[in-house]
């Protein structure tokens, strides 16, 4: 019976999608057809199967989830979203260190939604990808966790801070030491600005970087062999921003605030 019910739900995209759209409430057949872009004959067979299994109920010219159907559909939603995140960028997840993401954030990976890979042009290989740089330049707030150093960050981030962008950065100890040793004057000016918070994380962050602003999420993972290539995975959904903020707070909880050099 359990396998039969799983097959009923997951062996048909139409049945799965119908259960998910009915989470929002009862729908008439015309609304269902429009939402799923199907014909009456194509969907009615699937509706009957769900009714026969007690997952969907028909009354007053509308279809809605049964009590247990609603429980099942709500449990399905995170799994379906997680599968979408994986399937949209399967090669990326297979080749990079997903395990570097803290477990509490792994469990919430569905929240990042639809992401796309951005990389710099060949003539800008050591610069930030242009899409990422353009989006950062328009940000009103920036929260970043980073375990690698880029000289491009120093003067640009100082410029953003002077412009009034609220900036909260977490870097590893080696990154901080290089900033202090090679860019001391810029670092001193940077942390003296009231809208800047700088933290040092005294352990291995694991991922290359994660940036979250008021508009987008960006993250970069190392290859499984530990190598890094200049890139960013970018997403714009509100849930992705909340995921990025939660990741920042995870590392901030055990980081040391820098109030002077």
C-alpha positions in Angstrom: 0.0 0.0 0.0 2.8 2.4 0.9 4.6 1.8 -2.5 1.3 2.1 -4.3 0.6 5.5 -2.7 4.1 6.7 -3.5 3.6 5.7 -7.1 0.3 7.5 -7.2 1.9 10.7 -6.1 5.3 10.7 -7.8 5.0 8.6 -10.9 2.8 11.3 -12.6 3.9 14.9 -12.8 0.3 16.0 -13.3 -0.8 14.3 -10.0 2.2 15.7 -8.1 1.7 19.2 -9.5 -2.1 19.1 -8.8 -1.5 18.2 -5.1 1.0 21.0 -4.8 -1.2 23.7 -6.3 -4.2 22.6 -4.2 -2.1 23.5 -1.1 -3.2 27.1 -1.7 -6.9 26.2 -1.5 -9.9 24.8 -3.5 -9.8 25.2 -7.3 -12.3 24.7 -10.1 -11.5 22.6 -13.1 -10.9 25.7 -15.3 -8.4 27.1 -12.8 -6.6 23.8 -12.6 -6.4 23.5 -16.4 -5.0 27.0 -16.7 -2.5 26.6 -13.8 -1.2 23.2 -15.1 -1.6 24.0 -18.8 -3.5 20.8 -19.5 -6.7 19.7 -21.2 -9.8 18.4 -19.4 -9.3 14.9 -20.6 -5.6 14.9 -19.6 -6.3 16.0 -16.0 -9.6 14.3 -15.2 -8.1 10.8 -15.2 -5.4 12.0 -12.7 -8.0 13.7 -10.5 -10.0 10.5 -10.3 -7.0 8.6 -9.2 -6.3 11.1 -6.4 -9.9 11.0 -5.3 -9.9 7.2 -5.3 -6.9 7.3 -3.0 -8.6 9.7 -0.6 -6.1 12.6 -1.3 -8.5 14.9 -3.2 -12.2 15.7 -2.6 -14.7 17.2 -4.9 -17.6 19.4 -3.7 -19.4 22.5 -4.8 -17.8 22.5 -8.2 -14.3 22.6 -6.7 -11.5 20.2 -5.9 -9.5 20.4 -2.7 -7.2 18.4 -0.6 -8.5 16.0 2.0 -7.2 16.4 5.5 -4.5 13.8 5.0 -3.9 14.9 1.4 -3.0 18.4 2.8 -0.5 16.8 5.2 1.1 14.8 2.5 1.2 17.7 0.0 2.9 20.0 2.6 5.5 17.3 3.4 6.1 16.9 -0.4 6.8 20.6 -1.0 10.3 20.8 0.6 11.3 17.5 -1.1 10.1 18.7 -4.5 11.9 22.1 -4.1 15.1 20.3 -3.0 15.0 18.1 -6.1 14.5 21.2 -8.3 17.5 22.9 -6.7 19.6 19.8 -7.4 18.3 19.0 -10.9 18.7 22.6 -12.2 22.5 22.5 -11.5 23.2 18.8 -11.1 26.8 19.1 -12.5 27.7 21.9 -10.1 26.5 20.0 -7.0 28.2 16.8 -8.2 31.6 18.4 -8.7 31.7 20.8 -5.7 32.0 20.4 -1.9 28.3 20.5 -0.9 29.5 19.2 2.5 31.2 22.6 3.2 27.7 24.1 3.7 26.8 23.8 7.4 24.3 21.0 8.1 21.5 23.3 9.3 21.8 25.1 6.0 22.0 21.9 4.0 18.6 20.9 5.4 17.3 24.3 4.1 18.9 24.1 0.7 15.5 24.2 -1.0 15.2 27.8 0.0 17.8 29.0 -2.4 15.4 28.3 -5.3 16.4 28.8 -8.8 20.1 29.7 -9.2 22.4 30.3 -12.2 26.1 30.0 -12.6 28.0 33.2 -13.5 31.7 33.2 -14.5 34.0 36.0 -15.7 34.9 36.5 -19.3 38.3 35.1 -20.4 39.7 38.6 -20.4 38.5 39.1 -16.8 39.5 35.7 -15.3 40.9 37.2 -12.1 38.1 39.7 -11.5 34.7 39.2 -10.1 32.1 37.9 -12.6 30.5 41.0 -14.1 26.9 40.0 -13.1 28.1 39.7 -9.5 30.1 42.9 -9.6 27.2 44.9 -11.1 24.7 43.5 -8.5 27.1 44.3 -5.6 27.5 47.8 -6.9 23.7 48.4 -6.6 23.3 46.9 -3.1 22.2 48.8 -0.1 23.5 46.2 2.3 26.1 43.5 2.0 26.7 40.5 4.3 29.6 38.2 3.3 31.4 35.1 4.5 34.7 34.5 2.7 37.6 32.2 3.0 39.7 33.5 0.1 41.3 36.9 -0.6 40.8 39.0 -3.7 42.7 42.3 -4.1 39.7 43.5 -6.1 37.7 43.6 -2.8 39.8 46.1 -0.9 39.3 49.4 -2.7 35.8 48.5 -4.0 34.5 47.6 -0.6 36.0 50.7 0.9 34.2 52.8 -1.7 30.8 51.0 -1.0 31.2 51.6 2.7 32.0 55.3 2.2 28.9 55.6 0.0 26.8 54.4 3.0 26.3 50.7 2.1 25.8 48.7 5.3 28.5 46.1 5.3 29.1 43.0 7.5 32.0 40.8 6.6 33.3 37.5 8.1 36.7 36.4 6.9 39.1 33.7 8.0 42.2 34.4 10.0 44.6 34.0 7.0 42.5 36.4 5.0 42.4 39.0 7.8 46.2 38.7 8.3 46.8 39.4 4.6 44.5 42.4 4.7 46.3 43.7 7.8 49.8 43.1 6.4 49.3 44.3 2.8 46.4 46.7 3.0 46.7 48.1 6.5 45.7 51.7 5.8 42.7 50.6 3.7 41.7 48.2 6.4 42.0 50.8 9.2 39.9 53.2 7.3 37.4 50.5 6.4 36.7 49.3 10.0 36.5 52.9 11.2 33.3 53.5 9.2 30.2 53.3 11.4 28.2 51.2 8.9 31.0 48.5 8.7 31.2 45.4 10.9 34.2 43.0 10.4 34.6 39.6 12.0 37.3 37.0 12.0 36.4 33.3 12.0 39.2 31.3 13.6 38.5 28.0 11.9 38.0 26.6 8.4 34.9 28.1 6.8 34.9 25.4 4.1 33.1 27.2 1.4 34.8 29.9 -0.7 32.3 32.6 -0.2 28.7 33.6 0.4 27.3 37.1 -0.3 23.8 38.2 0.5 22.5 41.6 -0.2 19.0 43.3 -0.1 18.6 42.0 -3.7 20.4 38.7 -4.3 22.3 35.7 -2.9 25.7 34.6 -4.3 27.8 31.7 -3.2 30.9 29.8 -4.4 32.0 26.3 -3.4 35.4 24.7 -3.8 35.8 21.7 -6.1 35.8 18.4 -4.3 39.6 18.2 -4.7 39.9 21.6 -2.9 40.7 23.6 -6.0 38.9 26.9 -6.6 37.7 28.6 -9.8 36.4 32.1 -10.1 32.6 31.9 -10.3 29.4 32.5 -8.4 26.0 30.8 -8.1 23.4 33.5 -8.0 19.7 33.6 -6.9 17.2 36.3 -6.3 14.3 34.7 -4.5 13.3 36.1 -1.1 13.8 32.7 0.5 17.3 32.6 -0.9 18.2 35.9 0.8 16.9 34.5 4.1 19.0 31.4 3.6 22.1 33.5 3.0 21.4 35.6 6.1 21.0 32.4 8.2 24.4 31.1 6.9 26.0 34.4 7.8 24.5 34.3 11.3 25.7 30.7 11.7 29.4 31.8 11.2 29.0 35.1 13.0 27.9 33.2 16.2 31.5 32.0 16.7 33.4 34.8 15.1 35.4 37.5 16.8 34.4 41.2 16.1 37.3 43.4 14.9 37.3 46.8 16.6 40.9 47.7 15.8 44.2 46.5 14.4 
